[in-house]
Amino acid sequence: LFTEIRDMQVTTRSLEEALSAFGKYLPRTVVRVLLKNNQLHHLGMAQCNVAIHFSDIVNFTGIAEALSSTQLIQVVGEYLQEMSMIIISTGGTIDKFIGDAIMSYWNAPDPV
């Protein structure tokens, strides 16, 4: 019994480390979909049509120069929060935040 429990602990730790490693290269939502669909062991590429979206704040430099750092953090935080909610609610995946910009995509790994 103790050997089985120890084996389960080792397996669980290995899984956590693997997921952590995947999380460095893939958005968490993608890792969750791959886990849910039991696809982690079938990683590869598949051809599909995707929609890629880039957005940023127009005249960000001018806005940043006109606001205090506290105001700027609030404005950018609100923008990124609202955009993130829209992307996620429509089935998109946020790939990355690049300063005031967001890169996102739809239709991968799950079709929308």
C-alpha positions, -999 to 999 in steps of 0.1 A, spaced: 0 0 0 28 24 9 46 17 -23 14 24 -43 9 57 -25 45 67 -31 42 58 -68 10 79 -70 29 109 -54 58 106 -79 34 104 -108 14 134 -96 46 154 -92 58 144 -127 24 155 -141 26 188 -123 61 194 -136 50 186 -171 20 209 -170 42 236 -156 66 232 -185 38 233 -210 25 264 -193 57 282 -202 51 278 -239 13 275 -243 -16 295 -228 -32 277 -198 -65 275 -217 -47 255 -244 -31 232 -219 -65 226 -202 -81 217 -236 -53 193 -244 -57 177 -210 -95 175 -213 -93 159 -247 -64 136 -237 -42 151 -264 -10 159 -245 7 127 -258 -4 136 -294 12 169 -297 19 180 -332 5 203 -359 -27 202 -378 -38 225 -405 -68 247 -397 -81 281 -404 -76 305 -375 -84 341 -369 -55 361 -354 -61 394 -337 -37 421 -326 -49 452 -308 -34 480 -290 -42 515 -276 -40 542 -303 -16 569 -294 -4 550 -263 28 570 -261 9 603 -260 -15 590 -235 13 576 -213 31 610 -213 -1 628 -203 -11 606 -174 5 599 -140 18 564 -135 -11 555 -113 -36 567 -139 -18 549 -167 -18 516 -148 -55 520 -142 -63 528 -179 -42 500 -193 -55 475 -167 -91 484 -176 -84 481 -213 -66 447 -210 -93 434 -186 -122 444 -209 -104 431 -240 -95 398 -223 -131 392 -212 -143 398 -248 -117 375 -263 -124 347 -238 -162 351 -240 -161 346 -277 -140 315 -276 -106 331 -283 -73 323 -267 -50 351 -255 -15 343 -268 3 371 -252 3 407 -239 29 430 -254 29 462 -234 -5 477 -242 -11 452 -271 -28 419 -271 -23 390 -295 -51 365 -296 -66 338 -319 -97 317 -325 -104 282 -338 -74 264 -322 -70 240 -305 -108 238 -304 -129 250 -333 -152 279 -326 
